[in-house]
Every structure is written in structure tokens, then in C-alpha cells.
Amino acid sequence: MNDKDIKILFLGDIFGLPGIRFIEKKLPAIKKEYQIDFVIAQAENVSGRKGLEPKDYLRLKRAGIDAFTLGNHVWAKDKIKEIIDNNDLIRPANIKEKYPGKGIRIFEVLGKKIAVMSFMGITFNPLLSPWEEEVADNFFDEFDKLYEQNKADYYIIDFHAETTAEKNVFSLYTDGKVSAFFGTHTHVQTNDARILPHGTYYVTDAGMCGPTNCAIGSNFDEVYQKMRYGAFLPFQVSKNPCQLNGVIFVLTKNNENKKIQLLNIMEK
């Protein structure tokens, strides 16, 4: 790579204390092996399954994460308000302006400006208390506004959405405008890393960093009882071995240097 190329690691949803610990264990070596310049992570499930607390945020910063995107569980922990205005936290952009925080942050990396943006999907993604709305605002409209108002060398989107349809359509709408578009929220890494027709890196879902062989991070039994019998038992974070899912890609102005690859590390 030349001196203007930037290697980025985007990590899927970090889930609970096991996810934090596995990041702490694996990330330093990953950054060294792949020569990563900047790390972005989806952080809405970090603290006890939902939300992000300052103490966990600081642990992950020390582990080597540079930027944190958030989703529908952004307000699950009251203490998020202590850090939501930090310049490395990006909550969903397509919500009402009355909510604190920002849906875009711009970082300078190796002399280039990188804009990291976060959006939420609408389909099958109802907003629950303490949200005052039932669904997020239109993500197309909010993207248009932010893209027009914020100038950067590169743009990266985390689209926290349930459906592959929304992810595919929104990615094609932004293709050629943004450098990379990654879906999150389902905690299941999809095998479709590619470059879209107009040059945007794309993966339908980056996956998760947390327990495997469970209900996408939670214990199997409580989720099974709810699904089959309608029972409600508080979901607990699984203690199973962990996985680390992510995407590595190169920000470059030279098309010959473009590269995207999935990262999938299993705990032994």
C-alpha cells in the first residue's frame, strides 16, 4: 500500500463481558498482523446484553478500538448520557434531534478525514421505551442531509437493521458516495463481502464478537422457552466459547489497491 492507503477493521456487535474479554485478548495481535490503522466497532450490546456503560467503553478503548457505533439499544443504560457526546461515539443518525449525541463523526487518520455514520433500519425494528417513537426516521433522507453537510475523504456506514432487503437497497443507494457500507444487528456474519458496482465495500452483516452456539449471545434455554412456550425468563449472556467477527478493508484512491476480507476467529 502507498502512504495514502488506510487499513480499517470493522468489528461486528460486541456482546457482553465475554465479548469484551475476547476483544482484549485478540485485538492487539490482529492489529499487528494485519497492520490495521483504525478500528470501528458496533457497541450497542456491550454492557450486559444491551447498551454501553462508561467503564466498558473505556476498557474497549484501551483494547484498541478507535470509534464506536450504536443502534436501537443506545439508551438501554442511563450512564450512556455521560459519554454520548464524546467524539468517538456515533449513535443512529435517523432519529429526532431532541436526542443527545451525533449520527456522524469525522476522524483524521494518516492525514485523511474519515466520516463514520450510523443509521437504523425500520422494518421489524420497533423502538421500545425509553424511545418516544415507534420507529426510526427515514434513513435515505437523513443520509442525504449528512452527506451534503459533512465533507470527508472517505465515508463509512454502519446500518443497524433487521432485514437484508433494507440493507441491500440502502447500500445500492449509497454506492459510489460512501467508501464502505456494513450491516449490523443480526449477529450472524454473512458470506457476501464484495465491492458494489460503483466502488463501495459491502457486507450484509458483519456478525458479532461474543459467545457462540447460543441465541446470538444469550443463553439458549431462556430464548427457547420464550420462542416455544411464550415464557418470559430474563435473558442471560451465554458463557460459551467466543467468536470474533469483523471486516478488514483498504481505504484508497487507487482501485488496484482495493481489498476487502471477512475476519472470523473462533475461541478454542
N, C-alpha and C positions, 0 to 999 in steps of 0.2 A: 504493500500500500504506500501511496505517497503521503506527504506530510499533511495533506488536507483531508484525507480519509479518516473516518471516525468509526471505531468498532463499538457497537451498542449491545448490551444484554437486556432483554425484556423478560422479567420473571412473571409467571402466572400467579394467581391468587395464593398468597401465603396464609396458611390455615393453622391458627392456634399456636400454642407453645411448641409442639413438635416441629411445625414449620419453621419457627424462629430458630430453634436449635439446629435444624438441618442446614438452614442458610448459613448460620455462624460456622458450622463445620465445613461446608463445601465451597462457599463463595470465594474466599481468598484464593484458593487453588484454581478455581475456574477462571478468575480474572487474570491470574498469572499465565495459565496455559493458553488461553485464547486472546491474550493481550487486549483485554476489554478497557475501553476508555471511559465508559459511562454506563451506569446500571439503573434501570427503571423497574419498579415492582408494583404489582397490584396489591393493595394493603387493606382492603375493607374487611377481611376476615381474620385479621391478625390476633386480636385480643379476645380470647375466649369464644371463638367462632364468629363473632360479629363485632365490627368496629375496630378502632385503633386508639390505644391509650399512649400518653407521652412516654411512659417507661419502655414500652415495646418499640415505639418509634425510634427512641434513642439507641436501643440495642441493635436495631437493624441498620441504623446509620453507621454505628461503629463497625458493623459487619461488612460494610462496603456499599450500601445502597445509596444512590445519589438523588433519586426522585421517586415519589410515591403517588400513585393514582388511587382513587377511591370510587365507590359505587353506591348502590341503594342503601347499604348499611352504614353510610358515613356518620350518621348521628346516633348510632347504637350505644355509644359510650359518651356520656356528658363531657368527659375530660378532653374530647377531641377539640372542644372550643378553645382550649389553652394553646393549641398548636395549629389550628386550621388555617391561620393566616401566615404561617411560615412559607417561605418562598420555594420550598421543595415539596409541598403538598398540593395536589391537584384534585379537587372534588368535581363531580359531574358538572358540566357547563350548562346543560339544558334544564335548569331549574330556575325558580323565581329569584330575582335579585335581592330579596329580603334575607336570603340565607348567607351566612358568612363564607369566606374563602373565595377561591377563584377556580375557574374551569380551564385555565391555561396558565402556564408558567414558562418563562424563557430562560434557558441556561446557556452559559458560554462555555464551550468545550473545544479545546485546541484552536481557539480563535474564531470559532463559528457559533452562530446563535441557533440553538435547538429549541423549538417550541413543543412542549408536551401538552396534549389536550385530552380531556376526559369527557365522555358522553355516556348517557344511559339509554338503553332500549325501552320500548313502551309495551310491546306485545308480551303477554304472560309475565309482566313485571310490575305488579301493583305496588304502590308505595304505602307503607304502613306507618303508624304512629312512631316517632313524633313528626313525620311528614304531615303537612296540612293539605296536600293534594293527593289525588288518587293515582296519577301517572305523571311521568316527566313531560317536559315541554318538547316541542318538535326539534329533533336533533339536526335536521337539514338546515332549518332556519338559523339555529344557534351557530352551527359551523360556518355558514356564510358570513355571519357577523364577525366572528372571531378571526376568521381567515383574512377578512378585509381590514380589520383594525390592528392586527399584530403582524409585524414583519419579522421574518426569520430566514435563515439559510435552509433550515430543514424543519419539517413538521411531523410529529408522531402522534397518532391517535390510539387511545385505549377506549374501545367501545364495549361497555359493560352491559351485555344484552343476552337475552334468553334464546332467541331464535336465530338459526342460520340464515333465514331469509332476510331479516333486518341487517345482519352483518354483511352479507353479500351485496345487497343493494346499496347500502351506505358506503361500503368500500369502493364500489364502482363509481359512485357519485364523486368521491374524493380522489379517485385515481388520477395521478398526474399533478394534483395540487399538493398532496402530502407525500412524505417520503415513506412512511410506514403506517400500517393500519392493522392493529391486532385486537381480536375479540377476547373478552374475558367473561367470567361469571359462571360458566357451566362446570368448571374444574376438570374438564376432560380435554386433554390435548388432542387436537385434530391433525391428521396427517396430510395437510394441504398447503404447506409453506410454499409460496411462489411469488413471482413478480407479475403484477397485473399489466394489462396491455399498454398502459401509459407510464409504467415505471414504478408504481407503488408496491412496496413489500406487503404481503398479506398472509395472515393465518386466521382461520375462523375462530379458534380458541387456543390460547397459549397454554392452558392447563392449570396445574396447581403445584404448590410446594407444601407438602404435608402428608398425612397418613394415607396409605394405600389399602386396597381390598376392604373398603368400608363404604359408607354412604357419603361419598365425596368429602371425606374428612371427619364426619361424625360416626359414632358407633352404629353398627349395622342394626342391632336389636331394636333400639328405640324407634328408628326410622321405619323398620319393617312393621312393627306393631301399629304405627300410625297409618302406614300405607294399606295394610291388610284389614285392620280391625277398627280404625278410627280412633285408636287410643292416643292419649297425649302424655308422653313421658318426656321430660326435659332432655333435649339432645346433648350429648357429651362428646368432647373431642376424642377421637379414637387414639389408642396407644399403639397401633400397628406400626410397622416399619414405614419409613417415609420415601417420598419421591421428590425430585426437583425438576420441574418442567419450565422451559423457557425458550426464547428465540434469540439467536445471535445474528446480527446483520451489519452491513457496512454502509455508512452514510458517505456518499461520494458523488462527485460531479462527473466522474468518468464511468460510463456504462459498462466498460470492460471489467471494472473492479467490483461491480455489484455482486453481492453474495448473501444468501440467507440460509440458515440451517436451524433445525429444531435441536433443543437440548433436553435430554431425558435421562436423569441419573437416579438409579434405584438404590436404596439403602440395603446393605447386605446383612 
